[in-house]
């Protein structure tokens, strides 16, 4: 079914974002990231208390690229 869209105002689009108006079959953003973090790194909120006696992040990554993006 065709899409009918009214006025659209785009302020900003990130470098790995997709912007589409209307019908679409498939959309695939192209971005990769790898994050290494120790214990308690991504905890958020008010009153969060974390006790870590020792936190080590060991990284052994033998491959050069995990997700190749062909442009």
C-alpha positions, 0 to 999 in steps of 0.5 A: 500500500502506498504511503502518504506523508505530510510535511517532514522536517529533518534537523540532523541524521547521524553518520550511521543512520537511515532516513526513509519516507514511504514504502521500503523493502529492506533497510540496513544501517552500516555501522560496527562497534566493539566495546570492552568494559569491566564489571559495573561499567554500564550500571546507571541510576540513582543510588547505585552502589557497586562493590568490586574487589577487583575488576579486570577486562581481558581481551584476546582478539586474534582476528583483525576485523569482526564485521567488514562493511563494503561500501 
